[in-house]
Amino acid sequence: MKFGFNSKVQVGPDAYDVQTEDRGASHPFIDTLVLIRGRVVYRHSTSYEDLAASGALDQAILRARVEKQHREILEALRAGALSLEKAASVKQEDIAVKLLNAGSWLESGRVSLDIEVSSKKGGQPVTGAQVEAFIEGGAGSPESYFGRTDAAGHTSLQFPFPILTEPSVAALVIRAHVAKSLGELRYQLKPKRPDRS
């Protein structure tokens, strides 16, 4: 099981997204990204090889480490202690994100996403892109779900649809990034109209 946290932070006039995830036992690192308007302006990565080397990986300890790193980066961002890259130096929207099952991704309260990531120039599949998906409009910070694209640029994510507390701003957000390239897809969710029959 992979753990991930996603928070929105307002610092002065700027709104940041902070995303932390563990990359899985095959690549035992906890990665945190700070983004502004979809651009990565800070990265922090720590190894948890010590946990992975012990054989049976304690999921509770790993989750606590991911949460601790996320909280520490949030605090440092609020305190102005992070050295953020100039946003202009980061390429944006060099990769395209496509939802292959746009008509059938939500069924019986479960989200099932079939995602394709390709280069905008030439449409070549992007292998090894980190893909994140979450639903905005629920209670608290949205819970993020992560995957990596295969050789065909595809990945699939499944997770429960959250209870919406703000249906008017609800959205499905899918982001992909590899190196300094980022792509985002956002579907505004329309509330169901009551049946008048």
N, C-alpha and C positions, 0 to 999 in steps of 0.2 A: 504494500500500500504506500502511495506517495502522499506526502502532506504538503499543503500550500496555504498561504495567507495572502490576502489582498486588501489594502487599505487606501482610502483617499485622504490626503492631508492638505489643508490650506495653510500656506506660510506666506503671510502678507498678501500680495495680489495674485500669487501663483498657487495653482492646484496641482498637486503631485499624486501619482499612483505609485504605491510601494507594493512590490510583489516578491514573496519569498517562497521557495519550493525546495524540496529535496529531490535530487535527480535519480534516485534509485540505487539499490545496492551494487549494481554493476558499475556505477560511476558515483562513488559516495561523497557527494558534495552538496552543501546547502547554498543555494544561489539567491541573492537579493538584487532586484533591479528597482531603481527609482526612475520614473518616467514623468515627463511633462508634455502634455499634448501629444502623447504617443511616442515621444522621443526618449531614448534611454540617456540619462544624464549622470548616472552613477551605478556602479556594479560592485558587489561584495560577495566573495565566495569563501567558504570554509569547508575543510575536509571533515568527514566523520569516519575515516578509515579505521580509527581505534574501535568504534562500535561495530563496524562491518567485519573486522578481523576476528572478533570474538566468536564468530560462528552464528549463533542465534541472535539476530538483531532485535533488540528490545524496542518495540514500536513506541511505547510510552516515553522512553528516554529520547528517542529521535524526535518525536512530535514536540517535546518540551524544548529541545535544542532549536528546532525550526522556529517555534514561537518566540523563543528568547532572542534569536538573531533578528527576527522581524521587529520585535518591540524595541530593541537597541537602535536599529536603523531609523525607526520612526522618531525616537527621542532625539537622536543626533540631527536628523533633518529639521525637526522643530527648533532645536537649539542653534541651528546654523553652523554645525560642526562638520558637515560633509563638504568635500571639495567637488562640486558639481561641474561636469563638462559644460562647455558652451553648447547650447542646444543646436546652434547652426552647424556645428561640426559633425552632427550625426545625420546620416542619410535616413530618409523616411519614405515609406511607401514604395520601396524598391521591389517588394514582393507582393503578390496578390493572394488573397485568401478567398476561397470559394467554398460555400456549403453545398455539398453535392445532393443532399436530401432535404432541400429547403421546404418542400411541401409536406414532409412527414417526420420532422425532427422531434415533435412533441406528441407523445401518445400515452394515455393512461397515467399521467403524472410523472412520466420519465422522459428525460432528455436523451436523445441518441443522435450524435452528430457524426456525419461522414464528411471529413474536411480535406480539401486539396490546397496545397501551397505551391505556387509556381513563381518564376521570375517574371516581372512585368515586361522586360525586354526579351522577346523570343519565346516566352511561355514554357521554359524548361522546368521540370519538377525540381523542387528544393528539398534535398535530403537532409535530415537531422535538424530541421527547424523545431524550436520549442513552440508548442501551441498551447494557449491558455483559453479557457472558456468559462464564463460566469454569467449569472442573471442579475441585472441591476433591478432595484425596486423592492427587494425583500428587507427583512428586519436586519439591522446592523450592517457590518461589512459583508459584501458578497463573498461566498466561498468559491475559490477557484479550483478548476480541475485541469490537469496538465497531460500532455502527450508529446511524442516526437514523431516527425514524419519519416516514412520509410523511403526506399529507393525510388518509388513512384510519386513521392511528394504527398502521400496520403497518411492520415491518422484518423482514429475513431475515439470518441469520448462518450461515456454514458454516466449520467448522474440523476438524482431526483430533482424534480422541479420544486423550487422553494415556495413557501407561502408568501404571497406578495402583500406588502404593507403600503406600497405606493404604486398601484397599478398604472397610474397616469404617466409615470416615468419609467416603467418597466422596459428592459431591453435585454436581448441576448447579445453578448459581446464575445467575439472570437478574435484573438490576437495571435500573431505568429512573429517570431523574431529569430534571426540567425546572424551571427557577427553583429554588424551595426545596422542591419536592414530590418525594417519592421513593416508589417501590414496589419490592418484591422478591418473587421467586418462588424457592423452593428445593425441589428434588426430591432426596430421599435415594436414593442408588443402592444397590440390593440386590445383593450378590455372587451370581453364579450358583452354584446347588448342583451338586455333581458328579453326573453321571449314574450311577445305581446298577445299570444293566442289564448 
